[in-house]
Amino acid sequence: WKGHKVRLVIQCRQKPGSFRAEGETVSWQGRFGDARISQHFTNQEIERFTHARGSIIPYRVLVSMDGTTREDEETDRNAARKQQKELRKQLVKRFRDTTLQVRVAEKLALAADAASAAAEA
């Protein structure tokens, strides 16, 4: 909305015992592995299911503007991990290249020493 990220949540009440807790159905695990969606519930009990639809009473609208969601946090964390992994690959490649250059330089130095020794003899 006008350049802002807005989230709306309808908070509801329902008679205890008229619903059951179930696992997430938003493909969270496929995208973020075992990371928890909420600090208050496990991912196996994060959603509620009921057949008693007329018993749900909405009583509050919660609004968040420019808030950071768990999905945003996990997406950022995964991007940072991917970047770290790429940096590690680059460092390992540079190390290997440098190690190879040192080995070649050592062999050239040994060959030069051998040639120098042969020329002196």
C-alpha positions in Angstrom: 0.0 0.0 0.0 1.7 3.2 -1.2 5.1 1.6 -1.1 4.6 -0.1 2.2 4.2 -3.8 3.0 0.9 -4.4 4.9 -0.3 -7.6 6.5 -3.7 -8.2 8.0 -4.6 -11.0 10.4 -8.1 -11.7 11.7 -7.9 -13.0 15.3 -10.7 -15.4 16.1 -12.2 -17.3 19.0 -13.6 -20.8 19.0 -15.1 -23.1 21.6 -12.3 -25.2 23.0 -12.5 -28.8 21.8 -14.2 -27.9 18.6 -11.0 -27.8 16.6 -7.8 -29.8 16.3 -4.1 -28.8 15.8 -2.5 -29.9 12.6 0.8 -29.5 10.8 1.7 -26.7 8.4 0.3 -26.8 4.9 2.1 -23.8 3.3 5.1 -25.8 2.1 7.3 -24.3 4.8 9.4 -27.4 5.3 10.1 -27.7 1.6 11.5 -24.1 1.5 13.1 -23.7 5.0 13.6 -27.3 6.3 13.2 -27.7 10.1 13.1 -24.0 10.9 10.1 -23.2 13.1 7.4 -20.9 11.9 6.5 -19.8 15.4 8.3 -19.8 18.7 5.0 -20.7 20.4 4.0 -23.8 18.4 5.8 -26.6 16.6 5.3 -26.9 12.9 3.3 -30.0 13.5 0.7 -28.1 15.5 0.8 -24.7 13.9 -2.6 -24.8 12.1 -6.1 -25.3 13.4 -8.8 -27.3 11.6 -12.5 -27.5 12.4 -15.8 -28.7 10.8 -17.8 -26.4 13.1 -17.4 -23.3 10.9 -20.3 -21.4 12.4 -18.5 -21.5 15.8 -15.6 -19.2 14.7 -16.0 -15.7 16.1 -13.7 -13.0 14.6 -13.1 -10.3 17.2 -9.9 -8.4 16.3 -8.1 -7.3 13.2 -4.3 -7.1 13.6 -2.4 -4.8 11.2 1.3 -4.8 10.6 3.1 -2.3 8.4 6.6 -3.0 7.0 6.9 -5.8 9.6 9.4 -8.6 9.1 7.8 -12.1 8.9 9.4 -15.4 9.8 9.4 -16.1 6.0 11.5 -12.9 5.5 13.9 -13.9 8.2 14.4 -17.4 6.9 14.7 -16.2 3.3 17.4 -13.7 4.4 19.1 -16.4 6.5 19.1 -18.8 3.5 20.5 -16.1 1.2 23.3 -15.4 3.7 24.1 -19.1 3.9 24.2 -19.3 0.2 26.5 -16.3 0.0 28.8 -17.7 2.7 28.9 -21.0 0.8 29.9 -19.2 -2.4 32.6 -17.2 -0.6 34.0 -20.4 0.9 34.1 -22.0 -2.6 36.0 -18.9 -3.9 38.4 -19.0 -1.0 39.1 -22.7 -1.5 39.7 -22.1 -5.2 42.0 -19.2 -4.5 43.9 -21.3 -1.9 44.2 -24.2 -4.4 45.4 -21.8 -7.1 47.9 -20.1 -4.7 49.1 -23.5 -3.5 49.6 -24.6 -7.1 51.5 -21.4 -7.9 53.7 -22.0 -4.9 54.4 -25.5 -5.9 55.2 -24.5 -9.5 57.5 -21.7 -8.2 59.3 -24.2 -5.9 59.8 -26.6 -8.8 61.1 -23.8 -11.0 63.5 -22.7 -8.2 64.7 -26.2 -7.8 65.3 -26.6 -11.5 67.1 -23.3 -11.6 69.3 -24.4 -8.7 70.0 -27.7 -10.4 70.9 -25.9 -13.7 73.1 -23.4 -11.8 74.8 -26.2 -10.0 75.4 -28.1 -13.2 76.7 -25.0 -14.9 79.2 -24.4 -12.0 80.4 -28.0 -12.2 
